[in-house]
């Protein structure tokens, strides 16, 4: 069983830029001690703590995909085929001139219907700028004008324009994440602040893309700095934008990396460019999807919601209340913006088998240990003598 989460790895401040370690202790909440004593007990109901991942999953799978090419449709279809959830980082320029289009570039307006379907299917649309500033002008991290390039590339028009277009063209309630075009500018604090000020809570980098590298940053948890967040594994045929020759794709090697992260109870975040994949059940991409998919103890979730989840867990207080007419009552509360932090968290209890759980007066349905692939639902799940209660924030739980 994954360890209960009583410590956070980072705490987003007003600018989301400071990382801290800490845990919340309410006046009526007793912290978990080394012996594993329960946080709170009311009669025969014991609150044990918050689980590390939603629904007490063993591990997490996150997939991120870059660029507005026509092959985004292929990758979305493949992900749905294998029930993988991910973040599509889309550049929103309406009709880029032909000389500035990527390989297999498609005008983004033709993608919006498929992206709306992706949102409905539990995926996330992330921002990848409007015009995808990358080689316009050509920039190299070693050149004197690199910082100047970043200053001019990361304007409000790029940062907020792409965000606003996603909100306009889909029903997604918020745009949580940004991906650095070509991996540029991720290390500059002033760029990270601009991204935070535009409302994003995380930004995914691409270390080594400018050098054409086929990289494995091998991050297996949340990034210490969410505005310079790498991933675990690249899954694609070529490494970077310069088309450098990458090592041959070895599906068993990719699968072994997932197995390693899964066995450690970590976050397996893999990224791809659609134009650097092959499709079909015999292609390396779908073979890997088949290997990592449909594990009943894995949470399949996009990048933005999993970073929001971490903050929800850190900042939510669980407080026992008076019994009233219930066997036990608990307040689940935080002061986070519900538009941004609209996901659930999971609380672990011991409770009699006959007990029912209500959230704000509504009885929660019981579910089996099926695949977890949403981030904002409410339900209960029993596992032996444990009761896992997955709820939204700012509610009152009643046990009856």
Order of alpha helices (4+ residues) and beta strands (2+ residues): beta-beta-beta-alpha-beta-alpha-beta-alpha-alpha-beta-alpha-beta-beta-alpha-beta-alpha-beta-alpha-beta-beta-beta-beta-beta-beta-beta-beta
